[in-house]
């Protein structure tokens, strides 16, 4: 089984970790706007954005 490598809030396999998803939910619940910037291609960003919905 290939080891999953994590880089900050993103992981190679899933796009975003459960911990990062929970943190974004807490921000939204508190009424705090959250923005994402990245050098990733648009399709990769869509996967991350969809995971946060």
N, C-alpha and C positions, 0 to 999 in steps of 0.2 A: 504494500500500500504506500502510495506516495505521500510524503509529509506535506501538510498544508502550511505554507509560509504566510505569515501575516505581516503587513506593513501598515502600522498605525491603525486607522479605523477600517481599512479595507483588507480583504483577504483575496488571494488569487482565485479561489474556487467560488466563493459566494458573493463577492463584490463588497459586502459590508458586514461587520460583525454584529452580533446581538447586542453587545455593550454599546456600540455606536448608535444602533437603531434606538435603543432605550434612551440614550442621551438626547437624541433629536426629538423623541416623543416628549420628554420632559421640557425641552425648550418650547415646543409647540403648546403644551399645556399651560406654560407660564406666559404665553403670549409673546414670546421672543421669536423674531424672524431668524431663519437659518438659510444661509446661502452656501452653495458648493462651487468651487472653482477647481479646475483640473486641466492637465495637459493630455488627458485621455481622449480617445476618439469619441464622437457623439454617441455611438451605440453602446459603448461601455458606460458612459454617464447615464444613459437611459436606464440601464440595468440597476444602477445604484439608486437613482431617483425613484424608480418603481418599487424598490425594496423599502423605501422610506414612507411609502403611502399607506 
